[in-house]
Amino acid sequence: MEGKDKKLIERNLTDLLSLSTEDGDVPTGLKEEIFHTIDQIELTADILDLFTFEYIKTEATLLGELEEE
């Protein structure tokens, strides 16, 4: 994930966390939703990294086979 994108996400999450109750506490449901969303974003980034790695590896293999012909 790009550093700029990560900072934007962190800033947005900080803004969400600033939505607090009168006691100054962030509602539990909101916290859980935020952390669940973070987990999904991290999992998606990991899957995209893996896909990109496998794609590049496959492309390199195919190019290598073409050069051998």
C-alpha positions in Angstrom: 0.0 0.0 0.0 1.3 3.4 -0.9 2.5 5.6 2.0 0.1 8.4 0.9 -2.9 6.0 0.9 -2.0 4.6 4.2 -1.7 8.1 5.8 -5.2 9.0 4.3 -6.7 5.8 5.8 -5.1 6.5 9.1 -6.4 10.1 9.1 -9.9 8.9 8.2 -9.8 6.3 11.0 -8.6 8.9 13.5 -11.5 11.1 12.4 -13.9 8.2 13.0 -12.4 7.5 16.3 -12.9 11.1 17.4 -16.7 10.5 17.2 -17.1 9.8 20.8 -19.9 9.5 23.4 -20.5 12.1 26.0 -18.1 10.2 28.3 -15.4 10.5 25.7 -15.5 6.8 24.8 -15.8 5.5 21.2 -18.8 3.3 20.9 -17.8 -0.4 21.0 -19.7 -1.2 17.8 -17.9 1.5 15.9 -14.5 0.3 17.2 -15.2 -3.2 16.1 -16.4 -2.1 12.7 -13.3 0.0 12.2 -10.9 -2.8 13.2 -12.8 -5.3 11.0 -12.5 -2.9 8.0 -8.7 -2.5 8.7 -8.4 -6.3 8.7 -10.3 -6.6 5.4 -8.1 -3.8 3.8 -4.9 -5.6 5.0 -6.1 -9.0 3.7 -7.0 -7.4 0.3 -3.6 -5.8 0.1 -1.9 -9.2 0.9 -4.0 -10.9 -1.8 -3.1 -8.2 -4.4 0.6 -8.5 -3.5 0.4 -12.3 -4.0 -1.5 -12.0 -7.3 1.0 -9.4 -8.6 4.0 -11.6 -7.6 2.5 -14.7 -9.3 1.6 -12.7 -12.4 5.1 -11.3 -12.7 6.6 -14.7 -12.1 4.3 -16.3 -14.8 5.1 -13.5 -17.3 8.9 -13.9 -16.7 8.5 -17.6 -17.3 6.6 -17.1 -20.6 9.1 -14.5 -21.8 12.0 -16.9 -20.9 10.3 -19.6 -23.0 9.9 -17.3 -25.9 13.5 -16.2 -25.8 14.6 -19.9 -25.9 12.7 -20.5 -29.1 
